[in-house]
Structures are given as C-alpha cells and as structure tokens.
Amino acid sequence: MPVKKVSLACSVCGSRNYTTNSNASNRTERLEVKKFCKHCNQHTIHKETK
C-alpha cells in the first residue's frame, strides 16, 4: 500500500507549514493537529490539505 504525502495548512492564515505521511486510505475526515505557525507566531489548528 503506497504512503500518501499530505500538507497541513494553518486554519488562521492558510499557509502550508508542515507535511506528513498518511497511509490511512479509508479515513473519511481530515487530520487536524494543533501546531506552531511561524507566520501567525502562535499555536493554531492545522488541517490536512491535498
């Protein structure tokens, strides 16, 4: 099963700061992680993008 590379975008400013590998192809909802955004200079929710 191939591993898919996904980007994590900041929910406040929209910048794509992080990438991660996802091998869960049957997942219906997008990944949400609280991470530090260097553009907003604060911890925000980052959501999975294509």
PQR file with spaces between the fields and no chain letter, atoms N, CA, C, O and H, PARSE charges and radii, in Angstrom:
ATOM       1  N    MET     1       0.848   -1.179    0.000 -0.4000 1.5000
ATOM       2  CA   MET     1       0.000    0.000    0.000 -0.0000 2.0000
ATOM       3  C    MET     1       0.891    1.238    0.000  0.5500 1.7000
ATOM       4  O    MET     1       1.743    1.369    0.878 -0.5500 1.4000
ATOM       5  N    PRO     2       0.723    2.142   -0.947 -0.5600 1.5000
ATOM       6  CA   PRO     2       1.586    3.326   -1.016  0.2800 2.0000
ATOM       7  C    PRO     2       1.250    4.340    0.076  0.5500 1.7000
ATOM       8  O    PRO     2       0.100    4.475    0.496 -0.5500 1.4000
ATOM       9  N    VAL     3       2.274    5.036    0.514 -0.4000 1.5000
ATOM      10  CA   VAL     3       2.109    6.072    1.526 -0.0000 2.0000
ATOM      11  C    VAL     3       1.866    7.397    0.813  0.5500 1.7000
ATOM      12  O    VAL     3       2.600    7.763   -0.106 -0.5500 1.4000
ATOM      13  H    VAL     3       3.208    4.925    0.173  0.4000 1.0000
ATOM      14  N    LYS     4       0.831    8.112    1.244 -0.4000 1.5000
ATOM      15  CA   LYS     4       0.448    9.377    0.624 -0.0000 2.0000
ATOM      16  C    LYS     4       1.003   10.543    1.437  0.5500 1.7000
ATOM      17  O    LYS     4       0.871   10.561    2.661 -0.5500 1.4000
ATOM      18  H    LYS     4       0.235    7.815    1.990  0.4000 1.0000
ATOM      19  N    LYS     5       1.612   11.500    0.780 -0.4000 1.5000
ATOM      20  CA   LYS     5       2.158   12.679    1.439 -0.0000 2.0000
ATOM      21  C    LYS     5       1.095   13.772    1.440  0.5500 1.7000
ATOM      22  O    LYS     5       0.564   14.115    0.384 -0.5500 1.4000
ATOM      23  H    LYS     5       1.719   11.485   -0.214  0.4000 1.0000
ATOM      24  N    VAL     6       0.776   14.325    2.614 -0.4000 1.5000
ATOM      25  CA   VAL     6      -0.237   15.369    2.736 -0.0000 2.0000
ATOM      26  C    VAL     6       0.371   16.594    3.402  0.5500 1.7000
ATOM      27  O    VAL     6       1.333   16.487    4.162 -0.5500 1.4000
ATOM      28  H    VAL     6       1.207   14.046    3.473  0.4000 1.0000
ATOM      29  N    SER     7      -0.196   17.751    3.112 -0.4000 1.5000
ATOM      30  CA   SER     7       0.242   19.010    3.711 -0.0000 2.0000
ATOM      31  C    SER     7      -0.713   19.404    4.815  0.5500 1.7000
ATOM      32  O    SER     7      -1.900   19.078    4.772 -0.5500 1.4000
ATOM      33  H    SER     7      -0.978   17.837    2.494  0.4000 1.0000
ATOM      34  N    LEU     8      -0.187   20.111    5.808 -0.4000 1.5000
ATOM      35  CA   LEU     8      -1.005   20.656    6.878 -0.0000 2.0000
ATOM      36  C    LEU     8      -0.998   22.166    6.752  0.5500 1.7000
ATOM      37  O    LEU     8       0.060   22.795    6.766 -0.5500 1.4000
ATOM      38  H    LEU     8       0.777   20.376    5.842  0.4000 1.0000
ATOM      39  N    ALA     9      -2.199   22.753    6.627 -0.4000 1.5000
ATOM      40  CA   ALA     9      -2.327   24.198    6.440 -0.0000 2.0000
ATOM      41  C    ALA     9      -2.901   24.827    7.705  0.5500 1.7000
ATOM      42  O    ALA     9      -3.764   24.246    8.363 -0.5500 1.4000
ATOM      43  H    ALA     9      -3.059   22.242    6.615  0.4000 1.0000
ATOM      44  N    CYS    10      -2.421   25.999    8.030 -0.4000 1.5000
ATOM      45  CA   CYS    10      -2.893   26.755    9.185 -0.0000 2.0000
ATOM      46  C    CYS    10      -4.335   27.191    8.944  0.5500 1.7000
ATOM      47  O    CYS    10      -4.668   27.654    7.853 -0.5500 1.4000
ATOM      48  H    CYS    10      -1.720   26.470    7.495  0.4000 1.0000
ATOM      49  N    SER    11      -5.183   27.048    9.942 -0.4000 1.5000
ATOM      50  CA   SER    11      -6.590   27.429    9.789 -0.0000 2.0000
ATOM      51  C    SER    11      -6.786   28.942    9.909  0.5500 1.7000
ATOM      52  O    SER    11      -7.840   29.452    9.526 -0.5500 1.4000
ATOM      53  H    SER    11      -4.913   26.672   10.829  0.4000 1.0000
ATOM      54  N    VAL    12      -5.793   29.672   10.432 -0.4000 1.5000
ATOM      55  CA   VAL    12      -5.917   31.121   10.585 -0.0000 2.0000
ATOM      56  C    VAL    12      -5.424   31.858    9.342  0.5500 1.7000
ATOM      57  O    VAL    12      -6.160   32.653    8.758 -0.5500 1.4000
ATOM      58  H    VAL    12      -4.937   29.259   10.743  0.4000 1.0000
ATOM      59  N    CYS    13      -4.181   31.595    8.935 -0.4000 1.5000
ATOM      60  CA   CYS    13      -3.605   32.343    7.812 -0.0000 2.0000
ATOM      61  C    CYS    13      -3.591   31.552    6.509  0.5500 1.7000
ATOM      62  O    CYS    13      -3.435   32.138    5.438 -0.5500 1.4000
ATOM      63  H    CYS    13      -3.583   30.949    9.409  0.4000 1.0000
ATOM      64  N    GLY    14      -3.753   30.225    6.578 -0.4000 1.5000
ATOM      65  CA   GLY    14      -3.825   29.405    5.378 -0.0000 2.0000
ATOM      66  C    GLY    14      -2.492   28.954    4.816  0.5500 1.7000
ATOM      67  O    GLY    14      -2.465   28.291    3.780 -0.5500 1.4000
ATOM      68  H    GLY    14      -3.880   29.748    7.448  0.4000 1.0000
ATOM      69  N    SER    15      -1.390   29.290    5.459 -0.4000 1.5000
ATOM      70  CA   SER    15      -0.084   28.888    4.937 -0.0000 2.0000
ATOM      71  C    SER    15       0.162   27.415    5.231  0.5500 1.7000
ATOM      72  O    SER    15      -0.219   26.909    6.287 -0.5500 1.4000
ATOM      73  H    SER    15      -1.413   29.829    6.301  0.4000 1.0000
ATOM      74  N    ARG    16       0.798   26.736    4.291 -0.4000 1.5000
ATOM      75  CA   ARG    16       1.089   25.310    4.431 -0.0000 2.0000
ATOM      76  C    ARG    16       2.476   25.164    5.034  0.5500 1.7000
ATOM      77  O    ARG    16       3.482   25.337    4.347 -0.5500 1.4000
ATOM      78  H    ARG    16       1.108   27.146    3.433  0.4000 1.0000
ATOM      79  N    ASN    17       2.523   24.843    6.327 -0.4000 1.5000
ATOM      80  CA   ASN    17       3.777   24.826    7.069 -0.0000 2.0000
ATOM      81  C    ASN    17       4.371   23.436    7.238  0.5500 1.7000
ATOM      82  O    ASN    17       5.591   23.306    7.329 -0.5500 1.4000
ATOM      83  H    ASN    17       1.705   24.703    6.885  0.4000 1.0000
ATOM      84  N    TYR    18       3.556   22.403    7.282 -0.4000 1.5000
ATOM      85  CA   TYR    18       4.029   21.074    7.618 -0.0000 2.0000
ATOM      86  C    TYR    18       3.583   20.056    6.574  0.5500 1.7000
ATOM      87  O    TYR    18       2.550   20.230    5.927 -0.5500 1.4000
ATOM      88  H    TYR    18       2.564   22.509    7.208  0.4000 1.0000
ATOM      89  N    THR    19       4.368   18.990    6.416 -0.4000 1.5000
ATOM      90  CA   THR    19       3.976   17.850    5.601 -0.0000 2.0000
ATOM      91  C    THR    19       4.080   16.607    6.464  0.5500 1.7000
ATOM      92  O    THR    19       4.896   16.539    7.383 -0.5500 1.4000
ATOM      93  H    THR    19       5.207   18.848    6.942  0.4000 1.0000
ATOM      94  N    THR    20       3.245   15.627    6.158 -0.4000 1.5000
ATOM      95  CA   THR    20       3.256   14.373    6.891 -0.0000 2.0000
ATOM      96  C    THR    20       2.865   13.254    5.951  0.5500 1.7000
ATOM      97  O    THR    20       2.289   13.493    4.890 -0.5500 1.4000
ATOM      98  H    THR    20       2.582   15.682    5.412  0.4000 1.0000
ATOM      99  N    ASN    21       3.179   12.031    6.343 -0.4000 1.5000
ATOM     100  CA   ASN    21       2.824   10.863    5.553 -0.0000 2.0000
ATOM     101  C    ASN    21       1.558   10.246    6.116  0.5500 1.7000
ATOM     102  O    ASN    21       1.406   10.117    7.331 -0.5500 1.4000
ATOM     103  H    ASN    21       3.647   11.837    7.205  0.4000 1.0000
ATOM     104  N    SER    22       0.652    9.866    5.230 -0.4000 1.5000
ATOM     105  CA   SER    22      -0.604    9.265    5.641 -0.0000 2.0000
ATOM     106  C    SER    22      -0.794    7.967    4.879  0.5500 1.7000
ATOM     107  O    SER    22      -0.757    7.957    3.648 -0.5500 1.4000
ATOM     108  H    SER    22       0.775    9.971    4.243  0.4000 1.0000
ATOM     109  N    ASN    23      -0.998    6.876    5.596 -0.4000 1.5000
ATOM     110  CA   ASN    23      -1.245    5.607    4.939 -0.0000 2.0000
ATOM     111  C    ASN    23      -2.661    5.107    5.192  0.5500 1.7000
ATOM     112  O    ASN    23      -2.986    3.979    4.822 -0.5500 1.4000
ATOM     113  H    ASN    23      -1.028    6.885    6.596  0.4000 1.0000
ATOM     114  N    ALA    24      -3.513    5.922    5.813 -0.4000 1.5000
ATOM     115  CA   ALA    24      -4.897    5.546    6.084 -0.0000 2.0000
ATOM     116  C    ALA    24      -5.774    5.990    4.916  0.5500 1.7000
ATOM     117  O    ALA    24      -6.258    7.121    4.885 -0.5500 1.4000
ATOM     118  H    ALA    24      -3.249    6.839    6.114  0.4000 1.0000
ATOM     119  N    SER    25      -5.972    5.092    3.963 -0.4000 1.5000
ATOM     120  CA   SER    25      -6.752    5.447    2.782 -0.0000 2.0000
ATOM     121  C    SER    25      -8.249    5.391    3.039  0.5500 1.7000
ATOM     122  O    SER    25      -9.016    5.964    2.266 -0.5500 1.4000
ATOM     123  H    SER    25      -5.579    4.173    3.988  0.4000 1.0000
ATOM     124  N    ASN    26      -8.695    4.718    4.101 -0.4000 1.5000
ATOM     125  CA   ASN    26     -10.117    4.613    4.374 -0.0000 2.0000
ATOM     126  C    ASN    26     -10.627    5.645    5.372  0.5500 1.7000
ATOM     127  O    ASN    26     -11.758    5.538    5.847 -0.5500 1.4000
ATOM     128  H    ASN    26      -8.072    4.252    4.730  0.4000 1.0000
ATOM     129  N    ARG    27      -9.819    6.630    5.690 -0.4000 1.5000
ATOM     130  CA   ARG    27     -10.202    7.689    6.617 -0.0000 2.0000
ATOM     131  C    ARG    27     -11.132    8.672    5.904  0.5500 1.7000
ATOM     132  O    ARG    27     -10.824    9.096    4.790 -0.5500 1.4000
ATOM     133  H    ARG    27      -8.901    6.717    5.304  0.4000 1.0000
ATOM     134  N    THR    28     -12.254    9.045    6.511 -0.4000 1.5000
ATOM     135  CA   THR    28     -13.213    9.944    5.865 -0.0000 2.0000
ATOM     136  C    THR    28     -13.036   11.394    6.295  0.5500 1.7000
ATOM     137  O    THR    28     -13.362   12.301    5.531 -0.5500 1.4000
ATOM     138  H    THR    28     -12.504    8.701    7.416  0.4000 1.0000
ATOM     139  N    GLU    29     -12.530   11.632    7.496 -0.4000 1.5000
ATOM     140  CA   GLU    29     -12.350   13.011    7.941 -0.0000 2.0000
ATOM     141  C    GLU    29     -10.886   13.421    7.839  0.5500 1.7000
ATOM     142  O    GLU    29      -9.989   12.579    7.878 -0.5500 1.4000
ATOM     143  H    GLU    29     -12.265   10.895    8.117  0.4000 1.0000
ATOM     144  N    ARG    30     -10.661   14.710    7.710 -0.4000 1.5000
ATOM     145  CA   ARG    30      -9.304   15.218    7.537 -0.0000 2.0000
ATOM     146  C    ARG    30      -8.591   15.335    8.878  0.5500 1.7000
ATOM     147  O    ARG    30      -9.216   15.549    9.917 -0.5500 1.4000
ATOM     148  H    ARG    30     -11.390   15.394    7.678  0.4000 1.0000
ATOM     149  N    LEU    31      -7.288   15.194    8.833 -0.4000 1.5000
ATOM     150  CA   LEU    31      -6.454   15.250   10.020 -0.0000 2.0000
ATOM     151  C    LEU    31      -6.385   16.682   10.541  0.5500 1.7000
ATOM     152  O    LEU    31      -6.195   17.616    9.762 -0.5500 1.4000
ATOM     153  H    LEU    31      -6.781   15.020    7.990  0.4000 1.0000
ATOM     154  N    GLU    32      -6.538   16.862   11.853 -0.4000 1.5000
ATOM     155  CA   GLU    32      -6.411   18.172   12.492 -0.0000 2.0000
ATOM     156  C    GLU    32      -5.438   18.054   13.651  0.5500 1.7000
ATOM     157  O    GLU    32      -5.611   17.218   14.538 -0.5500 1.4000
ATOM     158  H    GLU    32      -6.692   16.104   12.486  0.4000 1.0000
ATOM     159  N    VAL    33      -4.410   18.899   13.638 -0.4000 1.5000
ATOM     160  CA   VAL    33      -3.372   18.866   14.663 -0.0000 2.0000
ATOM     161  C    VAL    33      -3.096   20.295   15.110  0.5500 1.7000
ATOM     162  O    VAL    33      -3.090   21.213   14.290 -0.5500 1.4000
ATOM     163  H    VAL    33      -4.270   19.578   12.918  0.4000 1.0000
ATOM     164  N    LYS    34      -2.868   20.487   16.401 -0.4000 1.5000
ATOM     165  CA   LYS    34      -2.508   21.812   16.901 -0.0000 2.0000
ATOM     166  C    LYS    34      -0.992   21.938   16.842  0.5500 1.7000
ATOM     167  O    LYS    34      -0.277   21.218   17.539 -0.5500 1.4000
ATOM     168  H    LYS    34      -2.872   19.741   17.067  0.4000 1.0000
ATOM     169  N    LYS    35      -0.497   22.863   16.000 -0.4000 1.5000
ATOM     170  CA   LYS    35       0.940   23.046   15.791 -0.0000 2.0000
ATOM     171  C    LYS    35       1.270   24.530   15.803  0.5500 1.7000
ATOM     172  O    LYS    35       0.380   25.378   15.751 -0.5500 1.4000
ATOM     173  H    LYS    35      -1.078   23.448   15.434  0.4000 1.0000
ATOM     174  N    PHE    36       2.574   24.833   15.874 -0.4000 1.5000
ATOM     175  CA   PHE    36       3.025   26.214   15.876 -0.0000 2.0000
ATOM     176  C    PHE    36       3.123   26.729   14.445  0.5500 1.7000
ATOM     177  O    PHE    36       3.728   26.080   13.592 -0.5500 1.4000
ATOM     178  H    PHE    36       3.297   24.144   15.917  0.4000 1.0000
ATOM     179  N    CYS    37       2.529   27.895   14.177 -0.4000 1.5000
ATOM     180  CA   CYS    37       2.612   28.543   12.874 -0.0000 2.0000
ATOM     181  C    CYS    37       3.617   29.688   12.973  0.5500 1.7000
ATOM     182  O    CYS    37       3.461   30.600   13.786 -0.5500 1.4000
ATOM     183  H    CYS    37       2.038   28.422   14.870  0.4000 1.0000
ATOM     184  N    LYS    38       4.647   29.625   12.136 -0.4000 1.5000
ATOM     185  CA   LYS    38       5.686   30.662   12.198 -0.0000 2.0000
ATOM     186  C    LYS    38       5.218   31.982   11.613  0.5500 1.7000
ATOM     187  O    LYS    38       5.813   33.021   11.897 -0.5500 1.4000
ATOM     188  H    LYS    38       4.774   28.885   11.476  0.4000 1.0000
ATOM     189  N    HIS    39       4.159   31.969   10.796 -0.4000 1.5000
ATOM     190  CA   HIS    39       3.635   33.203   10.212 -0.0000 2.0000
ATOM     191  C    HIS    39       2.703   33.923   11.189  0.5500 1.7000
ATOM     192  O    HIS    39       2.721   35.151   11.273 -0.5500 1.4000
ATOM     193  H    HIS    39       3.676   31.124   10.565  0.4000 1.0000
ATOM     194  N    CYS    40       1.892   33.165   11.925 -0.4000 1.5000
ATOM     195  CA   CYS    40       0.998   33.748   12.934 -0.0000 2.0000
ATOM     196  C    CYS    40       1.702   33.947   14.275  0.5500 1.7000
ATOM     197  O    CYS    40       1.230   34.711   15.117 -0.5500 1.4000
ATOM     198  H    CYS    40       1.878   32.168   11.857  0.4000 1.0000
ATOM     199  N    ASN    41       2.827   33.263   14.474 -0.4000 1.5000
ATOM     200  CA   ASN    41       3.618   33.311   15.705 -0.0000 2.0000
ATOM     201  C    ASN    41       2.816   32.830   16.911  0.5500 1.7000
ATOM     202  O    ASN    41       2.935   33.382   18.005 -0.5500 1.4000
ATOM     203  H    ASN    41       3.210   32.642   13.790  0.4000 1.0000
ATOM     204  N    GLN    42       1.987   31.785   16.701 -0.4000 1.5000
ATOM     205  CA   GLN    42       1.213   31.200   17.786 -0.0000 2.0000
ATOM     206  C    GLN    42       0.825   29.771   17.427  0.5500 1.7000
ATOM     207  O    GLN    42       0.966   29.353   16.277 -0.5500 1.4000
ATOM     208  H    GLN    42       1.890   31.337   15.813  0.4000 1.0000
ATOM     209  N    HIS    43       0.340   29.026   18.409 -0.4000 1.5000
ATOM     210  CA   HIS    43      -0.140   27.661   18.177 -0.0000 2.0000
ATOM     211  C    HIS    43      -1.558   27.734   17.636  0.5500 1.7000
ATOM     212  O    HIS    43      -2.432   28.339   18.256 -0.5500 1.4000
ATOM     213  H    HIS    43       0.225   29.365   19.343  0.4000 1.0000
ATOM     214  N    THR    44      -1.791   27.118   16.477 -0.4000 1.5000
ATOM     215  CA   THR    44      -3.098   27.104   15.849 -0.0000 2.0000
ATOM     216  C    THR    44      -3.428   25.701   15.358  0.5500 1.7000
ATOM     217  O    THR    44      -2.565   24.824   15.327 -0.5500 1.4000
ATOM     218  H    THR    44      -1.081   26.626   15.973  0.4000 1.0000
ATOM     219  N    ILE    45      -4.680   25.499   14.976 -0.4000 1.5000
ATOM     220  CA   ILE    45      -5.109   24.230   14.390 -0.0000 2.0000
ATOM     221  C    ILE    45      -4.633   24.180   12.949  0.5500 1.7000
ATOM     222  O    ILE    45      -4.855   25.118   12.183 -0.5500 1.4000
ATOM     223  H    ILE    45      -5.382   26.212   15.002  0.4000 1.0000
ATOM     224  N    HIS    46      -3.980   23.086   12.580 -0.4000 1.5000
ATOM     225  CA   HIS    46      -3.549   22.861   11.203 -0.0000 2.0000
ATOM     226  C    HIS    46      -4.361   21.708   10.648  0.5500 1.7000
ATOM     227  O    HIS    46      -4.444   20.649   11.271 -0.5500 1.4000
ATOM     228  H    HIS    46      -3.801   22.324   13.202  0.4000 1.0000
ATOM     229  N    LYS    47      -4.965   21.906    9.471 -0.4000 1.5000
ATOM     230  CA   LYS    47      -5.817   20.900    8.854 -0.0000 2.0000
ATOM     231  C    LYS    47      -5.153   20.320    7.628  0.5500 1.7000
ATOM     232  O    LYS    47      -4.363   20.982    6.954 -0.5500 1.4000
ATOM     233  H    LYS    47      -4.897   22.766    8.966  0.4000 1.0000
ATOM     234  N    GLU    48      -5.485   19.076    7.351 -0.4000 1.5000
ATOM     235  CA   GLU    48      -4.935   18.367    6.187 -0.0000 2.0000
ATOM     236  C    GLU    48      -5.471   18.958    4.890  0.5500 1.7000
ATOM     237  O    GLU    48      -6.669   19.213    4.766 -0.5500 1.4000
ATOM     238  H    GLU    48      -6.126   18.539    7.898  0.4000 1.0000
ATOM     239  N    THR    49      -4.583   19.175    3.925 -0.4000 1.5000
ATOM     240  CA   THR    49      -4.963   19.634    2.602 -0.0000 2.0000
ATOM     241  C    THR    49      -4.484   18.601    1.589  0.5500 1.7000
ATOM     242  O    THR    49      -3.767   17.664    1.944 -0.5500 1.4000
ATOM     243  H    THR    49      -3.610   18.967    4.025  0.4000 1.0000
ATOM     244  N    LYS    50      -4.875   18.768    0.343 -0.4000 1.5000
ATOM     245  CA   LYS    50      -4.475   17.818   -0.688 -0.0000 2.0000
ATOM     246  C    LYS    50      -3.080   18.089   -1.169  0.5500 1.7000
ATOM     247  O    LYS    50      -2.580   17.381   -2.042 -0.5500 1.4000
ATOM     248  H    LYS    50      -5.457   19.529    0.055  0.4000 1.0000
